[in-house]
Amino acid sequence: MDTLKIGRYIQHLRKAAGMTQKDLAERLNISFQAVSKWENGDTLPDTGLLLTLCDVLDTTADQLLNGGSIVPVERKLLRLADVEAGFCCIENIGDLFGRECTFFTGMIEGINSKMNIDLLSYLRVPATREVMYAEVLIQGILSGRTVDMREIEASFQNKKTVEKIRSYVTKTEHNAEVQKKWGDTDAYREYTEKSSHYTDAQQADIAAGMEAIFRAFADCRNAGKASDSQEARALVQALQKYITEHYYTCTDKIMCGLGQMYTADERFRQNIDRHGEGTAAFVSEAIRHTCAK
C-alpha cells in the first residue's frame, strides 16, 4: 500500500469536510498526532478504526486504501485454512532457521513493533491465536478480499469476533455497492449528510433499532400472521419511518426496492434471517403488500 498516497487522500477528505486534525481526532477518540502520522504517510489507520474513519470522511475502505482511486478488483476468497497455514509457516521459520536467527527475530520484531503485540505469545494461547486469525481476515476484507462466514462461524469460538468479522464484510461490500449504484441520488446525499454527524454510539443505537424492527417482523411471522396482515403492514410503516428519520427520505418506491434487495442480495437475506429462517422473505412480501402501487 502507498501510505503517502493514502495519507494525502485522508487529508484531502478531512479538509473537504471542513475539519481540522483535532476535529477528526475527536470524532475518532484518538490523538491529533495519530491523524498527523496518517496524513504524513508514517502509519496507517488501525483496522479497528477504519470503518468509522470511512463513515466520517464519506468514503469506502477500498477507495481509502487505494488513496482515492477506484480500482476494480476480483473479490478473491480468503480461506481460514490459508490464514491458519500462514501462521504455521511463521512458526516453522523459527523451527527451521533457529529461534535466534536474525531472519526470524527480525520478522517477529517487525510484526510486534507494527502491531504493538507479542506475536509468539499470542500464538501460544488458542483465544489470542484466534484474534490473530481475525486480524488477518479483517485486513483481507478491507483490501478487497471476501471470506466464507459459514466457515468462520463453524471454526471460531468467540462469537463476538464472528460478529465483528461479519460487520466488516457487510459494511465494506454494502458501502461500495451503495456508492456505486446511488452515489448521485438525493437519497444518498441525504444519507451521507445525516450519518456524518452521528457518533459511534449513535450509529450503534440506530443499528440496534433496525435490528429490533426485524426481530419484530420475525415475531409477527412466528405468531402466524400473514405478510399482508394489519400487524405486518404496521411494521413496514414503522421501518419506513425509521429509515426516513435516521437515514434518508424513504418513499414507497425506495421501500419496494429495499424489499426486493432483502431477498435478492444473499448478504442481506442471511443477515435478516438471523432472526429466523424466512424472515427476509416475510419482510419483502409485507413491503410489497404495503407499498407497491
C-alpha positions in Angstrom: 0.0 0.0 0.0 1.1 3.5 -0.8 1.0 5.1 2.7 1.8 8.5 1.4 -1.0 8.5 -1.2 -3.4 7.2 1.5 -2.3 10.0 3.8 -2.8 12.7 1.2 -6.3 11.3 0.5 -7.3 11.3 4.2 -6.0 14.9 4.4 -8.0 15.9 1.2 -11.2 14.4 2.6 -10.7 15.9 6.0 -10.2 19.4 4.6 -13.1 19.0 2.2 -15.3 18.2 5.2 -14.1 21.4 6.9 -12.4 19.6 9.8 -9.0 20.2 11.5 -6.8 17.3 12.5 -8.1 17.9 16.1 -11.7 17.7 14.9 -11.2 14.4 13.1 -9.3 13.0 16.1 -12.1 13.9 18.5 -14.6 12.1 16.2 -12.5 9.0 16.4 -11.4 9.3 20.1 -7.7 9.4 19.2 -4.9 12.0 19.4 -4.5 14.5 16.6 -0.8 13.3 16.4 -2.2 10.0 15.2 -4.1 11.8 12.4 -1.0 13.7 11.5 1.0 10.5 11.2 -1.6 9.1 8.8 -1.6 12.2 6.7 2.3 12.2 6.6 2.3 8.6 5.4 4.1 7.4 8.6 1.4 5.0 9.7 -1.9 3.6 8.5 -5.2 3.7 10.4 -5.8 0.7 12.7 -8.3 -1.8 11.3 -10.5 -1.2 14.3 -10.9 2.5 13.3 -11.0 2.1 9.5 -14.8 1.7 9.0 -15.6 4.6 11.4 -13.0 6.8 9.6 -14.6 5.9 6.3 -18.0 6.9 7.6 -16.7 10.2 8.9 -14.9 11.0 5.7 -17.7 9.7 3.4 -15.6 7.2 1.5 -15.2 3.4 1.3 -12.5 1.2 2.7 -11.4 0.1 -0.7 -11.2 3.6 -2.0 -9.4 4.9 1.1 -6.8 2.1 1.0 -6.2 2.9 -2.7 -5.6 6.5 -2.0 -8.8 7.7 -3.6 -8.6 5.6 -6.7 -11.4 3.3 -7.6 -9.7 0.1 -8.5 -11.8 -2.8 -9.9 -10.7 -5.9 -8.1 -11.8 -9.5 -8.2 -13.0 -10.3 -4.7 -11.0 -13.4 -4.2 -11.9 -15.7 -1.3 -9.6 -15.6 1.7 -9.9 -19.0 3.3 -9.5 -19.5 7.1 -7.4 -22.6 6.4 -4.9 -20.5 4.4 -4.7 -18.0 7.3 -4.0 -20.8 9.8 -1.4 -22.2 7.4 0.2 -18.8 7.1 0.7 -18.5 10.9 2.1 -22.1 11.0 4.6 -21.1 8.3 5.7 -18.1 10.5 6.3 -20.5 13.4 8.0 -23.1 11.2 10.6 -20.5 10.1 11.7 -20.3 13.7 12.0 -24.1 13.9 13.8 -24.4 10.5 16.1 -21.4 10.8 16.5 -21.3 14.5 14.8 -19.0 17.0 17.8 -16.8 17.3 18.3 -16.4 13.6 18.2 -12.8 12.6 15.8 -13.6 9.7 13.3 -15.0 12.2 13.9 -12.5 15.0 13.8 -9.5 12.6 10.4 -10.7 11.1 8.9 -11.2 14.6 10.3 -7.9 15.9 8.9 -6.1 12.9 5.4 -7.6 13.4 5.5 -6.8 17.1 6.5 -3.2 16.5 4.0 -2.6 13.8 1.1 -4.1 15.7 2.2 -3.4 19.3 1.8 -7.1 20.3 3.9 -10.1 21.3 3.1 -12.4 18.4 4.6 -15.6 19.6 2.9 -15.3 23.0 -0.4 -14.6 21.2 0.0 -17.7 19.1 0.6 -20.0 22.1 -2.9 -19.3 23.5 -5.9 -20.5 21.5 -8.1 -17.5 22.3 -5.5 -14.9 21.3 -4.4 -17.0 18.3 -8.0 -16.7 17.1 -7.7 -12.9 17.5 -4.7 -13.0 15.1 -6.7 -15.0 12.6 -9.4 -12.4 12.8 -7.0 -9.6 12.3 -5.7 -11.2 9.1 -9.2 -11.8 7.8 -10.3 -8.3 8.5 -7.3 -6.8 6.8 -8.1 -9.0 3.8 -11.7 -7.8 3.7 -10.5 -4.2 3.8 -8.1 -4.9 1.0 -10.9 -6.3 -1.3 -11.0 -10.0 -0.3 -14.1 -11.8 0.8 -14.5 -14.6 3.3 -16.8 -17.5 3.9 -18.8 -16.6 7.0 -20.1 -20.2 7.3 -16.5 -21.4 7.7 -15.8 -18.8 10.3 -18.9 -19.4 12.3 -18.1 -23.1 12.4 -14.5 -22.6 13.4 -14.3 -19.6 15.7 -15.0 -20.0 19.4 -15.5 -16.3 20.2 -18.9 -15.3 18.8 -18.3 -11.6 19.3 -15.3 -12.0 17.0 -17.5 -13.7 14.4 -19.9 -10.8 14.5 -17.1 -8.3 14.2 -15.8 -10.0 11.1 -19.4 -10.2 9.7 -19.8 -6.4 10.3 -16.7 -5.7 8.2 -17.9 -8.0 5.4 -21.4 -6.5 5.3 -20.3 -2.8 5.6 -17.4 -2.8 3.2 -19.3 -4.6 0.4 -22.6 -2.7 1.1 -20.9 0.7 1.2 -19.1 0.1 -2.1 -22.2 -1.0 -3.9 -24.4 1.7 -2.4 -21.9 4.4 -3.5 -21.6 2.9 -7.0 -25.4 2.5 -7.5 -26.8 5.5 -5.7 -23.9 7.9 -5.2 -25.5 10.6 -7.4 -29.0 10.4 -5.9 -30.6 12.8 -3.5 -31.3 10.0 -1.0 -27.6 9.0 -0.9 -26.6 12.6 -0.4 -29.2 13.0 2.4 -27.8 9.7 4.0 -24.2 10.9 3.9 -25.2 14.3 5.4 -27.1 12.7 8.3 -24.7 9.9 9.0 -21.7 12.2 9.0 -22.9 13.8 12.3 -23.6 10.5 14.1 -21.2 9.4 16.8 -20.1 5.8 17.1 -22.6 5.3 20.0 -25.4 6.9 18.0 -24.7 4.6 15.0 -24.7 1.6 17.2 -28.1 2.6 18.7 -29.6 3.2 15.3 -28.3 -0.1 14.0 -29.8 -1.8 17.1 -33.1 -0.1 16.4 -33.2 -1.5 12.9 -32.4 -5.0 14.3 -35.3 -4.6 16.8 -37.7 -3.9 13.9 -36.5 -7.0 12.0 -36.9 -9.1 15.2 -40.5 -7.8 15.4 -41.1 -9.0 11.9 -39.8 -12.4 12.9 -42.1 -12.5 15.9 -45.0 -11.4 13.7 -44.3 -14.3 11.3 -43.8 -16.8 14.1 -47.2 -15.7 15.6 -48.8 -16.9 12.4 -49.6 -13.5 11.0 -49.8 -13.2 7.2 -47.4 -10.8 5.3 -50.5 -8.7 4.3 -51.9 -8.6 7.8 -52.5 -5.4 9.7 -49.7 -6.2 12.1 -47.2 -6.8 9.2 -48.2 -3.6 7.4 -47.8 -1.6 10.7 -44.2 -2.9 10.9 -43.5 -1.9 7.3 -44.7 1.6 8.1 -42.5 1.6 11.3 -39.5 0.5 9.3 -40.1 3.1 6.6 -40.5 5.9 9.2 -37.3 4.7 11.0 -35.3 4.8 7.8 -36.6 8.3 7.0 -35.8 9.6 10.4 -32.3 8.2 10.6 -31.0 7.7 7.1 -32.9 9.3 4.1 -36.4 10.1 2.9 -37.8 6.6 2.2 -40.5 6.8 -0.4 -42.8 3.9 -1.3 -40.7 3.3 -4.4 -37.5 3.2 -2.4 -39.1 0.9 0.1 -40.1 -1.5 -2.6 -36.6 -1.5 -3.9 -35.3 -2.3 -0.4 -37.8 -5.1 -0.1 -36.5 -6.7 -3.3 -32.9 -6.3 -2.1 -33.6 -8.0 1.2 -34.2 -11.3 -0.7 -32.2 -10.9 -3.9 -29.0 -10.0 -2.1 -27.7 -13.0 -0.2 -25.9 -11.0 2.3 -29.0 -9.0 3.3 -31.1 -12.2 3.3 -28.7 -14.0 5.6 -28.4 -11.0 8.0 -32.2 -10.6 8.3 -32.7 -14.4 8.5 -30.5 -14.5 11.6 -33.8 -13.6 13.4 -35.4 -16.8 11.9 -35.3 -18.5 8.5 -37.8 -16.9 6.2 -37.8 -13.5 7.9 -36.3 -11.7 4.9 -38.9 -13.1 2.6 -41.7 -12.2 5.0 -40.4 -8.6 5.2 -40.1 -8.4 1.5 -43.7 -9.6 0.9 -45.0 -7.3 3.6 -43.3 -4.4 1.9 -44.8 -5.4 -1.4 -48.3 -5.6 0.0 -48.0 -2.2 1.8 -46.0 0.0 -0.6 -46.5 -1.4 -4.1 -48.9 0.7 -6.2 
